[in-house]
Amino acid sequence: MATIVRTITSYYHYINDEIADPRTNNFPLVSSPLPILLIMYLYHQFVRKWGPSFMANRQPYNLKSLIIVYNIVQIFLSGYLTVECLTRLYLSGHYSMWCQKIVYDESPLELLVVRRVWLYYVIKVIDLLDTVFFVLRKKFSQVSFLHVYHHMGMVLLGFIGTKYIPGGHGVMLGFINSIVHAVMYSYYLISIVRPQWVRQWWKKYITQLQIAQFLFLILHFGHVLFEPSCEYPKWISFMFLPHNIFILFLFSDFYIKAYVLKKNKTK
């Protein structure tokens, strides 16, 4: 029994400390997987069981003011990361869009990169509030498998990316996703502050933007598998690609059902 415990402890130390990036391994929600796993468990239990049960005999909460502040914060953070990636990395020529290896040093630029990667990860944790708001407002139809899987998947990938591979080719994921989220949360903000401005086709094109995002990221991570000169670790692509392909399938299925088939039925 003692040998088994020592083996498990040794393996945990290897996974959690030895192969982790020392630049980020002491950051909050990174040093150990237990806090984020607990958050994900509580999130899943709340949005699937505890929350709906709690709200069953209650009126929906009026969270308008809170959601307005939340959307403004999301727009600011997503816009900030977009500008940071664009100006400091891609337009400056420090990072290549075609293939960027991970630079494991403590130069001012790379330390900035790892801090921004951590911030992106924290934003993915904050994103979980989207579903909590749906539950408290009794919009249970919005709490779909696609919605919950996407949020939990992004949190898990954010943890892995921050702990082991902060920087390099994967930064593009945060850059593209931040652009999409800046647009998406702007739509949410307008829809709650000035609903009379919203047009029916806006939501359709936002979904198209999300689908385009996953297509681009599949190409972005996929092409390094066939590029011998690219020094970005190929195992990362094998890890990220299945998630992005599955999410692309789910979003495409939603789009077809919501906008293509529904439109044909109304003709």
Secondary structure in CASP SS format (residue, H / E / C, confidence):
PFRMAT SS
TARGET T0000
AUTHOR 0000-0000-0000
METHOD secondary structure of the structure
MODEL  1
M C 1.00
A H 1.00
T H 1.00
I H 1.00
V H 1.00
R H 1.00
T H 1.00
I H 1.00
T H 1.00
S H 1.00
Y H 1.00
Y H 1.00
H H 1.00
Y H 1.00
I H 1.00
N H 1.00
D H 1.00
E H 1.00
I C 1.00
A C 1.00
D C 1.00
P C 1.00
R C 1.00
T C 1.00
N C 1.00
N C 1.00
F C 1.00
P C 1.00
L C 1.00
V C 1.00
S C 1.00
S C 1.00
P H 1.00
L H 1.00
P H 1.00
I H 1.00
L H 1.00
L H 1.00
I H 1.00
M H 1.00
Y H 1.00
L H 1.00
Y H 1.00
H H 1.00
Q H 1.00
F H 1.00
V H 1.00
R H 1.00
K H 1.00
W H 1.00
G H 1.00
P H 1.00
S H 1.00
F H 1.00
M H 1.00
A C 1.00
N C 1.00
R C 1.00
Q C 1.00
P C 1.00
Y C 1.00
N C 1.00
L C 1.00
K H 1.00
S H 1.00
L H 1.00
I H 1.00
I H 1.00
V H 1.00
Y H 1.00
N H 1.00
I H 1.00
V H 1.00
Q H 1.00
I H 1.00
F H 1.00
L H 1.00
S H 1.00
G H 1.00
Y H 1.00
L H 1.00
T H 1.00
V H 1.00
E H 1.00
C H 1.00
L H 1.00
T H 1.00
R H 1.00
L H 1.00
Y H 1.00
L C 1.00
S C 1.00
G C 1.00
H C 1.00
Y C 1.00
S C 1.00
M C 1.00
W C 1.00
C C 1.00
Q C 1.00
K C 1.00
I C 1.00
V C 1.00
Y C 1.00
D C 1.00
E C 1.00
S C 1.00
P H 1.00
L H 1.00
E H 1.00
L H 1.00
L H 1.00
V H 1.00
V H 1.00
R H 1.00
R H 1.00
V H 1.00
W H 1.00
L H 1.00
Y H 1.00
Y H 1.00
V H 1.00
I H 1.00
K H 1.00
V H 1.00
I H 1.00
D C 1.00
L C 1.00
L H 1.00
D H 1.00
T H 1.00
V H 1.00
F H 1.00
F H 1.00
V H 1.00
L H 1.00
R C 1.00
K C 1.00
K C 1.00
F H 1.00
S H 1.00
Q H 1.00
V C 1.00
S C 1.00
F H 1.00
L H 1.00
H H 1.00
V H 1.00
Y H 1.00
H H 1.00
H H 1.00
M H 1.00
G H 1.00
M H 1.00
V H 1.00
L H 1.00
L H 1.00
G H 1.00
F H 1.00
I H 1.00
G H 1.00
T H 1.00
K H 1.00
Y H 1.00
I C 1.00
P C 1.00
G C 1.00
G H 1.00
H H 1.00
G H 1.00
V H 1.00
M H 1.00
L H 1.00
G H 1.00
F H 1.00
I H 1.00
N H 1.00
S H 1.00
I H 1.00
V H 1.00
H H 1.00
A H 1.00
V H 1.00
M H 1.00
Y H 1.00
S H 1.00
Y H 1.00
Y H 1.00
L H 1.00
I H 1.00
S H 1.00
I H 1.00
V H 1.00
R C 1.00
P H 1.00
Q H 1.00
W H 1.00
V C 1.00
R C 1.00
Q H 1.00
W H 1.00
W H 1.00
K H 1.00
K H 1.00
Y H 1.00
I H 1.00
T H 1.00
Q H 1.00
L H 1.00
Q H 1.00
I H 1.00
A H 1.00
Q H 1.00
F H 1.00
L H 1.00
F H 1.00
L H 1.00
I H 1.00
L H 1.00
H H 1.00
F H 1.00
G H 1.00
H H 1.00
V H 1.00
L H 1.00
F H 1.00
E C 1.00
P C 1.00
S C 1.00
C C 1.00
E C 1.00
Y C 1.00
P C 1.00
K H 1.00
W H 1.00
I H 1.00
S H 1.00
F H 1.00
M H 1.00
F H 1.00
L H 1.00
P H 1.00
H H 1.00
N H 1.00
I H 1.00
F H 1.00
I H 1.00
L H 1.00
F H 1.00
L H 1.00
F H 1.00
S H 1.00
D H 1.00
F H 1.00
Y H 1.00
I H 1.00
K H 1.00
A H 1.00
Y H 1.00
V H 1.00
L H 1.00
K H 1.00
K H 1.00
N H 1.00
K H 1.00
T H 1.00
K C 1.00
END
